């Protein structure tokens, strides 16, 4: 029996808004691995095409941790929670879970291995990074409809110059992570 390996990666950890997402992916053995690489190295269109292809040719799951959870347990713990949720949601139980980064969620009866820059070293993690990124980008696009001035459909809520400028001009929304330094700083200045 072939060993089942899952790759796990997160997206949205450094964003100033919304939930953090994680994807867990077990690739089918017949998948074309040639184009699978770290999502950050792919164009938006290429990511979307590959995400559909990966979903069709693998067992996959998305886990997330909400804004409320991020504020309550901090971003690291929320990221680990999102990863754990993705892993547990998989319809097949993997023999080994490869996780991008230097921390793993604690999950009973799962063998996990951390790999720094794993999205560049293992195609299972690359595939997870693509699925996670496309899924969260879709959410950002929808959230952006309500708050067009912040351009979340372009910056995914990250602290770009334009996003920070928009926050200073139009204020903080219910989606902003108030415990994050730039937001916290802006809120502190408003109190004084």
FIKOLZA-1660 file (N, C-alpha, C; in steps of 0.1 Angstrom, whole numbers, plus 5000, padded with zeros to 4 digits):
% residues 192
   i   px   py   pz ch aa at
   1 5008 4988 5000  A  X  N
   1 5000 5000 5000  A  X CA
   1 5009 5013 5000  A  X  C
   2 5005 5022 4991  A  X  N
   2 5013 5034 4990  A  X CA
   2 5010 5043 5002  A  X  C
   3 5021 5049 5007  A  X  N
   3 5019 5059 5018  A  X CA
   3 5012 5071 5014  A  X  C
   4 5002 5075 5021  A  X  N
   4 4994 5087 5018  A  X CA
   4 5000 5099 5025  A  X  C
   5 5004 5109 5017  A  X  N
   5 5011 5121 5022  A  X CA
   5 5002 5133 5019  A  X  C
   6 5000 5141 5029  A  X  N
   6 4992 5154 5027  A  X CA
   6 5002 5166 5029  A  X  C
   7 4999 5176 5021  A  X  N
   7 5006 5189 5023  A  X CA
   7 4997 5199 5029  A  X  C
   8 5002 5207 5037  A  X  N
   8 4994 5218 5043  A  X CA
   8 5001 5231 5043  A  X  C
   9 4994 5242 5039  A  X  N
   9 4999 5255 5039  A  X CA
   9 4988 5265 5043  A  X  C
  10 4992 5277 5048  A  X  N
  10 4982 5287 5052  A  X CA
  10 4983 5299 5043  A  X  C
  11 4973 5307 5044  A  X  N
  11 4974 5320 5037  A  X CA
  11 4966 5330 5045  A  X  C
  12 4971 5343 5045  A  X  N
  12 4963 5353 5052  A  X CA
  12 4969 5356 5066  A  X  C
  13 4980 5350 5070  A  X  N
  13 4985 5352 5083  A  X CA
  13 4990 5367 5085  A  X  C
  14 4996 5373 5075  A  X  N
  14 5000 5386 5076  A  X CA
  14 4990 5397 5072  A  X  C
  15 4979 5392 5068  A  X  N
  15 4968 5402 5063  A  X CA
  15 4963 5410 5075  A  X  C
  16 4958 5422 5073  A  X  N
  16 4952 5430 5083  A  X CA
  16 4937 5428 5085  A  X  C
  17 4932 5419 5077  A  X  N
  17 4917 5417 5078  A  X CA
  17 4913 5402 5077  A  X  C
  18 4902 5400 5082  A  X  N
  18 4895 5387 5080  A  X CA
  18 4901 5375 5085  A  X  C
  19 4896 5363 5081  A  X  N
  19 4901 5350 5087  A  X CA
  19 4914 5346 5080  A  X  C
  20 4921 5336 5087  A  X  N
  20 4932 5330 5081  A  X CA
  20 4928 5316 5076  A  X  C
  21 4933 5312 5064  A  X  N
  21 4929 5300 5058  A  X CA
  21 4941 5290 5057  A  X  C
  22 4937 5277 5057  A  X  N
  22 4947 5267 5055  A  X CA
  22 4941 5257 5046  A  X  C
  23 4949 5251 5037  A  X  N
  23 4945 5240 5029  A  X CA
  23 4953 5227 5032  A  X  C
  24 4947 5216 5031  A  X  N
  24 4953 5203 5032  A  X CA
  24 4951 5196 5019  A  X  C
  25 4961 5190 5013  A  X  N
  25 4959 5184 5000  A  X CA
  25 4967 5170 4999  A  X  C
  26 4960 5160 4994  A  X  N
  26 4966 5147 4991  A  X CA
  26 4964 5145 4976  A  X  C
  27 4975 5146 4969  A  X  N
  27 4975 5145 4955  A  X CA
  27 4973 5131 4950  A  X  C
  28 4965 5129 4939  A  X  N
  28 4963 5116 4933  A  X CA
  28 4976 5113 4926  A  X  C
  29 4979 5100 4925  A  X  N
  29 4992 5096 4919  A  X CA
  29 4993 5099 4904  A  X  C
  30 4982 5101 4897  A  X  N
  30 4983 5105 4883  A  X CA
  30 4984 5119 4880  A  X  C
  31 4984 5128 4890  A  X  N
  31 4984 5142 4887  A  X CA
  31 4997 5147 4880  A  X  C
  32 4996 5157 4872  A  X  N
  32 5007 5163 4865  A  X CA
  32 5014 5172 4875  A  X  C
  33 5026 5169 4879  A  X  N
  33 5033 5177 4890  A  X CA
  33 5041 5188 4884  A  X  C
  34 5043 5189 4871  A  X  N
  34 5052 5198 4865  A  X CA
  34 5049 5213 4869  A  X  C
  35 5037 5217 4869  A  X  N
  35 5033 5231 4872  A  X CA
  35 5031 5235 4886  A  X  C
  36 5032 5225 4895  A  X  N
  36 5029 5228 4909  A  X CA
  36 5041 5234 4916  A  X  C
  37 5039 5247 4920  A  X  N
  37 5050 5254 4927  A  X CA
  37 5043 5264 4937  A  X  C
  38 5051 5269 4945  A  X  N
  38 5047 5279 4955  A  X CA
  38 5037 5289 4949  A  X  C
  39 5026 5291 4955  A  X  N
  39 5015 5300 4949  A  X CA
  39 5020 5314 4947  A  X  C
  40 5030 5319 4955  A  X  N
  40 5035 5332 4953  A  X CA
  40 5043 5334 4940  A  X  C
  41 5047 5323 4935  A  X  N
  41 5055 5324 4922  A  X CA
  41 5047 5322 4910  A  X  C
  42 5033 5322 4911  A  X  N
  42 5024 5320 4900  A  X CA
  42 5016 5333 4898  A  X  C
  43 5012 5335 4886  A  X  N
  43 5002 5346 4883  A  X CA
  43 4989 5342 4889  A  X  C
  44 4980 5352 4891  A  X  N
  44 4967 5350 4896  A  X CA
  44 4959 5340 4887  A  X  C
  45 4960 5342 4874  A  X  N
  45 4953 5333 4865  A  X CA
  45 4958 5319 4865  A  X  C
  46 4971 5318 4866  A  X  N
  46 4977 5304 4866  A  X CA
  46 4973 5297 4879  A  X  C
  47 4973 5305 4890  A  X  N
  47 4968 5299 4903  A  X CA
  47 4954 5294 4902  A  X  C
  48 4945 5302 4896  A  X  N
  48 4931 5298 4895  A  X CA
  48 4929 5285 4887  A  X  C
  49 4937 5284 4876  A  X  N
  49 4936 5273 4867  A  X CA
  49 4941 5260 4875  A  X  C
  50 4953 5262 4881  A  X  N
  50 4959 5251 4889  A  X CA
  50 4950 5247 4901  A  X  C
  51 4944 5256 4907  A  X  N
  51 4936 5253 4919  A  X CA
  51 4924 5244 4914  A  X  C
  52 4918 5247 4903  A  X  N
  52 4907 5238 4898  A  X CA
  52 4912 5224 4895  A  X  C
  53 4924 5224 4888  A  X  N
  53 4930 5212 4884  A  X CA
  53 4934 5203 4897  A  X  C
  54 4940 5210 4907  A  X  N
  54 4943 5202 4919  A  X CA
  54 4931 5197 4926  A  X  C
  55 4920 5205 4927  A  X  N
  55 4908 5201 4934  A  X CA
  55 4902 5189 4926  A  X  C
  56 4903 5188 4913  A  X  N
  56 4898 5177 4905  A  X CA
  56 4906 5165 4907  A  X  C
  57 4919 5166 4910  A  X  N
  57 4928 5155 4910  A  X CA
  57 4935 5153 4923  A  X  C
  58 4927 5155 4934  A  X  N
  58 4932 5153 4947  A  X CA
  58 4921 5152 4957  A  X  C
  59 4925 5148 4969  A  X  N
  59 4916 5149 4981  A  X CA
  59 4921 5162 4988  A  X  C
  60 4912 5171 4990  A  X  N
  60 4915 5184 4996  A  X CA
  60 4905 5189 5006  A  X  C
  61 4909 5198 5015  A  X  N
  61 4900 5204 5024  A  X CA
  61 4906 5218 5028  A  X  C
  62 4897 5227 5031  A  X  N
  62 4900 5240 5036  A  X CA
  62 4896 5241 5051  A  X  C
  63 4905 5247 5059  A  X  N
  63 4901 5250 5073  A  X CA
  63 4904 5265 5074  A  X  C
  64 4896 5271 5083  A  X  N
  64 4899 5285 5086  A  X CA
  64 4897 5288 5101  A  X  C
  65 4902 5300 5105  A  X  N
  65 4900 5305 5118  A  X CA
  65 4895 5319 5116  A  X  C
  66 4885 5323 5123  A  X  N
  66 4878 5335 5121  A  X CA
  66 4886 5347 5127  A  X  C
  67 4881 5359 5124  A  X  N
  67 4887 5371 5129  A  X CA
  67 4886 5371 5144  A  X  C
  68 4874 5367 5149  A  X  N
  68 4872 5366 5164  A  X CA
  68 4882 5357 5171  A  X  C
  69 4885 5345 5164  A  X  N
  69 4894 5336 5170  A  X CA
  69 4909 5342 5169  A  X  C
  70 4912 5349 5158  A  X  N
  70 4925 5355 5157  A  X CA
  70 4927 5365 5169  A  X  C
  71 4917 5373 5171  A  X  N
  71 4918 5383 5182  A  X CA
  71 4919 5377 5195  A  X  C
  72 4912 5365 5197  A  X  N
  72 4912 5359 5210  A  X CA
  72 4924 5351 5213  A  X  C
  73 4929 5343 5203  A  X  N
  73 4940 5333 5206  A  X CA
  73 4953 5337 5200  A  X  C
  74 4954 5348 5192  A  X  N
  74 4965 5353 5185  A  X CA
  74 4967 5346 5171  A  X  C
  75 4974 5352 5162  A  X  N
  75 4975 5347 5148  A  X CA
  75 4982 5334 5147  A  X  C
  76 4992 5332 5155  A  X  N
  76 4999 5319 5154  A  X CA
  76 4990 5307 5157  A  X  C
  77 4983 5308 5169  A  X  N
  77 4974 5298 5173  A  X CA
  77 4962 5296 5164  A  X  C
  78 4957 5308 5159  A  X  N
  78 4946 5307 5149  A  X CA
  78 4951 5300 5136  A  X  C
  79 4963 5302 5132  A  X  N
  79 4968 5296 5120  A  X CA
  79 4969 5281 5122  A  X  C
  80 4974 5277 5134  A  X  N
  80 4975 5262 5137  A  X CA
  80 4961 5256 5138  A  X  C
  81 4952 5264 5143  A  X  N
  81 4938 5259 5144  A  X CA
  81 4932 5257 5130  A  X  C
  82 4935 5266 5121  A  X  N
  82 4930 5265 5107  A  X CA
  82 4936 5253 5100  A  X  C
  83 4949 5250 5102  A  X  N
  83 4956 5239 5097  A  X CA
  83 4950 5226 5102  A  X  C
  84 4948 5225 5115  A  X  N
  84 4942 5214 5122  A  X CA
  84 4928 5211 5116  A  X  C
  85 4920 5221 5114  A  X  N
  85 4907 5219 5108  A  X CA
  85 4907 5214 5094  A  X  C
  86 4917 5219 5086  A  X  N
  86 4918 5214 5072  A  X CA
  86 4923 5199 5072  A  X  C
  87 4932 5195 5081  A  X  N
  87 4937 5182 5081  A  X CA
  87 4926 5172 5085  A  X  C
  88 4919 5176 5096  A  X  N
  88 4908 5167 5101  A  X CA
  88 4897 5165 5091  A  X  C
  89 4894 5176 5082  A  X  N
  89 4884 5175 5072  A  X CA
  89 4887 5166 5060  A  X  C
  90 4899 5163 5058  A  X  N
  90 4903 5154 5047  A  X CA
  90 4895 5141 5047  A  X  C
  91 4890 5137 5036  A  X  N
  91 4882 5124 5035  A  X CA
  91 4891 5112 5037  A  X  C
  92 4904 5113 5034  A  X  N
  92 4913 5102 5036  A  X CA
  92 4922 5106 5047  A  X  C
  93 4926 5097 5056  A  X  N
  93 4936 5100 5066  A  X CA
  93 4950 5097 5061  A  X  C
  94 4958 5108 5061  A  X  N
  94 4972 5106 5056  A  X CA
  94 4981 5099 5066  A  X  C
  95 4991 5092 5061  A  X  N
  95 5001 5086 5070  A  X CA
  95 5011 5096 5075  A  X  C
  96 5013 5107 5067  A  X  N
  96 5022 5117 5070  A  X CA
  96 5017 5131 5065  A  X  C
  97 5018 5141 5074  A  X  N
  97 5013 5154 5070  A  X CA
  97 5025 5164 5070  A  X  C
  98 5028 5169 5058  A  X  N
  98 5039 5178 5056  A  X CA
  98 5034 5193 5058  A  X  C
  99 5039 5200 5067  A  X  N
  99 5034 5213 5070  A  X CA
  99 5044 5224 5067  A  X  C
 100 5040 5234 5060  A  X  N
 100 5049 5245 5057  A  X CA
 100 5052 5253 5070  A  X  C
 101 5064 5256 5072  A  X  N
 101 5068 5264 5084  A  X CA
 101 5075 5257 5095  A  X  C
 102 5076 5263 5107  A  X  N
 102 5083 5257 5118  A  X CA
 102 5074 5253 5129  A  X  C
 103 5061 5253 5127  A  X  N
 103 5052 5249 5138  A  X CA
 103 5041 5241 5132  A  X  C
 104 5036 5231 5141  A  X  N
 104 5026 5222 5137  A  X CA
 104 5014 5222 5147  A  X  C
 105 5002 5220 5142  A  X  N
 105 4991 5219 5152  A  X CA
 105 4993 5206 5159  A  X  C
 106 4988 5205 5171  A  X  N
 106 4988 5192 5178  A  X CA
 106 4975 5184 5174  A  X  C
 107 4977 5173 5168  A  X  N
 107 4966 5165 5164  A  X CA
 107 4969 5150 5168  A  X  C
 108 4961 5145 5176  A  X  N
 108 4962 5131 5181  A  X CA
 108 4962 5121 5169  A  X  C
 109 4971 5112 5169  A  X  N
 109 4971 5101 5159  A  X CA
 109 4975 5105 5145  A  X  C
 110 4981 5117 5143  A  X  N
 110 4986 5122 5130  A  X CA
 110 5001 5124 5131  A  X  C
 111 5008 5119 5121  A  X  N
 111 5023 5121 5121  A  X CA
 111 5025 5134 5113  A  X  C
 112 5031 5144 5119  A  X  N
 112 5033 5157 5111  A  X CA
 112 5048 5160 5111  A  X  C
 113 5052 5167 5100  A  X  N
 113 5066 5171 5099  A  X CA
 113 5066 5185 5093  A  X  C
 114 5073 5194 5100  A  X  N
 114 5075 5208 5096  A  X CA
 114 5086 5209 5086  A  X  C
 115 5083 5217 5076  A  X  N
 115 5094 5220 5066  A  X CA
 115 5094 5235 5063  A  X  C
 116 5105 5242 5067  A  X  N
 116 5106 5256 5064  A  X CA
 116 5108 5258 5049  A  X  C
 117 5100 5267 5043  A  X  N
 117 5099 5269 5029  A  X CA
 117 5095 5256 5022  A  X  C
 118 5086 5249 5029  A  X  N
 118 5081 5236 5023  A  X CA
 118 5074 5238 5010  A  X  C
 119 5067 5250 5008  A  X  N
 119 5060 5252 4996  A  X CA
 119 5069 5253 4984  A  X  C
 120 5082 5254 4986  A  X  N
 120 5092 5254 4975  A  X CA
 120 5099 5240 4974  A  X  C
 121 5097 5232 4984  A  X  N
 121 5104 5219 4984  A  X CA
 121 5095 5206 4981  A  X  C
 122 5082 5207 4985  A  X  N
 122 5073 5196 4983  A  X CA
 122 5061 5200 4976  A  X  C
 123 5058 5192 4965  A  X  N
 123 5046 5196 4957  A  X CA
 123 5033 5195 4964  A  X  C
 124 5032 5186 4974  A  X  N
 124 5020 5185 4982  A  X CA
 124 5017 5199 4989  A  X  C
 125 5028 5205 4994  A  X  N
 125 5026 5218 5001  A  X CA
 125 5024 5229 4991  A  X  C
 126 5031 5228 4980  A  X  N
 126 5028 5238 4969  A  X CA
 126 5013 5238 4965  A  X  C
 127 5008 5225 4963  A  X  N
 127 4994 5224 4959  A  X CA
 127 4985 5230 4970  A  X  C
 128 4988 5227 4982  A  X  N
 128 4980 5233 4993  A  X CA
 128 4981 5248 4993  A  X  C
 129 4993 5254 4990  A  X  N
 129 4994 5268 4990  A  X CA
 129 4986 5275 4979  A  X  C
 130 4985 5268 4968  A  X  N
 130 4977 5273 4957  A  X CA
 130 4962 5273 4960  A  X  C
 131 4957 5261 4965  A  X  N
 131 4943 5260 4969  A  X CA
 131 4939 5270 4980  A  X  C
 132 4948 5271 4990  A  X  N
 132 4945 5281 5001  A  X CA
 132 4944 5295 4996  A  X  C
 133 4954 5299 4988  A  X  N
 133 4954 5313 4983  A  X CA
 133 4942 5316 4974  A  X  C
 134 4939 5307 4965  A  X  N
 134 4927 5310 4956  A  X CA
 134 4914 5311 4964  A  X  C
 135 4913 5302 4974  A  X  N
 135 4901 5302 4982  A  X CA
 135 4900 5315 4990  A  X  C
 136 4910 5319 4996  A  X  N
 136 4910 5331 5004  A  X CA
 136 4908 5344 4995  A  X  C
 137 4915 5344 4984  A  X  N
 137 4914 5355 4975  A  X CA
 137 4899 5357 4970  A  X  C
 138 4892 5346 4968  A  X  N
 138 4878 5346 4965  A  X CA
 138 4870 5354 4976  A  X  C
 139 4873 5350 4988  A  X  N
 139 4866 5357 4999  A  X CA
 139 4870 5371 5000  A  X  C
 140 4882 5375 4997  A  X  N
 140 4887 5389 4998  A  X CA
 140 4879 5397 4987  A  X  C
 141 4877 5391 4975  A  X  N
 141 4870 5397 4964  A  X CA
 141 4856 5400 4968  A  X  C
 142 4849 5391 4975  A  X  N
 142 4836 5393 4980  A  X CA
 142 4835 5403 4990  A  X  C
 143 4844 5403 5000  A  X  N
 143 4844 5413 5011  A  X CA
 143 4847 5427 5005  A  X  C
 144 4855 5427 4994  A  X  N
 144 4858 5440 4988  A  X CA
 144 4846 5447 4982  A  X  C
 145 4836 5440 4978  A  X  N
 145 4824 5446 4973  A  X CA
 145 4817 5456 4982  A  X  C
 146 4818 5453 4995  A  X  N
 146 4812 5461 5005  A  X CA
 146 4821 5473 5008  A  X  C
 147 4834 5471 5007  A  X  N
 147 4844 5482 5010  A  X CA
 147 4854 5484 4999  A  X  C
 148 4849 5488 4988  A  X  N
 148 4857 5490 4976  A  X CA
 148 4869 5499 4978  A  X  C
 149 4868 5509 4986  A  X  N
 149 4879 5519 4988  A  X CA
 149 4892 5513 4993  A  X  C
 150 4891 5501 5000  A  X  N
 150 4902 5495 5006  A  X CA
 150 4910 5486 4996  A  X  C
 151 4903 5483 4985  A  X  N
 151 4909 5474 4974  A  X CA
 151 4914 5460 4979  A  X  C
 152 4906 5454 4987  A  X  N
 152 4910 5441 4992  A  X CA
 152 4911 5430 4981  A  X  C
 153 4903 5433 4970  A  X  N
 153 4904 5424 4959  A  X CA
 153 4917 5424 4952  A  X  C
 154 4925 5434 4955  A  X  N
 154 4939 5436 4949  A  X CA
 154 4949 5432 4960  A  X  C
 155 4948 5438 4972  A  X  N
 155 4958 5436 4982  A  X CA
 155 4956 5425 4992  A  X  C
 156 4944 5418 4991  A  X  N
 156 4940 5407 5000  A  X CA
 156 4941 5411 5015  A  X  C
 157 4940 5424 5017  A  X  N
 157 4940 5429 5031  A  X CA
 157 4953 5431 5037  A  X  C
 158 4964 5429 5029  A  X  N
 158 4977 5431 5035  A  X CA
 158 4980 5446 5036  A  X  C
 159 4990 5449 5044  A  X  N
 159 4993 5463 5047  A  X CA
 159 5001 5471 5037  A  X  C
 160 4995 5471 5025  A  X  N
 160 5001 5479 5014  A  X CA
 160 5000 5494 5017  A  X  C
 161 5008 5502 5010  A  X  N
 161 5007 5516 5012  A  X CA
 161 4993 5521 5010  A  X  C
 162 4986 5516 4999  A  X  N
 162 4973 5521 4996  A  X CA
 162 4963 5517 5006  A  X  C
 163 4964 5504 5012  A  X  N
 163 4955 5500 5022  A  X CA
 163 4956 5508 5035  A  X  C
 164 4969 5510 5039  A  X  N
 164 4971 5518 5051  A  X CA
 164 4965 5532 5049  A  X  C
 165 4967 5538 5037  A  X  N
 165 4962 5551 5034  A  X CA
 165 4947 5552 5035  A  X  C
 166 4941 5541 5030  A  X  N
 166 4926 5540 5030  A  X CA
 166 4921 5539 5044  A  X  C
 167 4928 5531 5053  A  X  N
 167 4924 5530 5067  A  X CA
 167 4925 5543 5074  A  X  C
 168 4935 5551 5071  A  X  N
 168 4937 5564 5077  A  X CA
 168 4926 5574 5073  A  X  C
 169 4922 5572 5060  A  X  N
 169 4912 5581 5054  A  X CA
 169 4898 5578 5058  A  X  C
 170 4895 5564 5056  A  X  N
 170 4881 5560 5058  A  X CA
 170 4878 5553 5071  A  X  C
 171 4888 5550 5079  A  X  N
 171 4886 5543 5092  A  X CA
 171 4888 5528 5091  A  X  C
 172 4885 5522 5102  A  X  N
 172 4887 5507 5104  A  X CA
 172 4873 5501 5102  A  X  C
 173 4872 5490 5095  A  X  N
 173 4860 5482 5093  A  X CA
 173 4859 5471 5104  A  X  C
 174 4847 5465 5103  A  X  N
 174 4845 5453 5113  A  X CA
 174 4854 5441 5109  A  X  C
 175 4860 5442 5097  A  X  N
 175 4868 5431 5092  A  X CA
 175 4883 5432 5096  A  X  C
 176 4887 5444 5101  A  X  N
 176 4901 5446 5104  A  X CA
 176 4905 5440 5117  A  X  C
 177 4917 5434 5118  A  X  N
 177 4923 5428 5130  A  X CA
 177 4928 5438 5139  A  X  C
 178 4921 5441 5149  A  X  N
 178 4924 5453 5158  A  X CA
 178 4936 5450 5167  A  X  C
 179 4940 5437 5168  A  X  N
 179 4952 5434 5176  A  X CA
 179 4965 5435 5168  A  X  C
 180 4964 5437 5155  A  X  N
 180 4976 5438 5146  A  X CA
 180 4982 5452 5147  A  X  C
 181 4995 5452 5148  A  X  N
 181 5002 5465 5150  A  X CA
 181 4997 5477 5143  A  X  C
 182 4996 5477 5129  A  X  N
 182 4992 5489 5122  A  X CA
 182 4979 5494 5126  A  X  C
 183 4969 5485 5128  A  X  N
 183 4956 5488 5132  A  X CA
 183 4955 5493 5146  A  X  C
 184 4962 5486 5155  A  X  N
 184 4963 5489 5169  A  X CA
 184 4969 5503 5171  A  X  C
 185 4979 5506 5163  A  X  N
 185 4986 5519 5164  A  X CA
 185 4976 5530 5160  A  X  C
 186 4969 5528 5149  A  X  N
 186 4959 5538 5144  A  X CA
 186 4948 5540 5154  A  X  C
 187 4943 5529 5160  A  X  N
 187 4933 5531 5170  A  X CA
 187 4938 5538 5183  A  X  C
 188 4951 5536 5187  A  X  N
 188 4957 5542 5198  A  X CA
 188 4958 5557 5195  A  X  C
 189 4962 5561 5183  A  X  N
 189 4963 5575 5179  A  X CA
 189 4950 5582 5180  A  X  C
 190 4939 5575 5176  A  X  N
 190 4926 5581 5177  A  X CA
 190 4921 5584 5191  A  X  C
 191 4925 5575 5200  A  X  N
 191 4921 5577 5214  A  X CA
 191 4928 5589 5221  A  X  C
 192 4940 5592 5216  A  X  N
 192 4947 5603 5223  A  X CA
 192 4943 5617 5217  A  X  C
% end
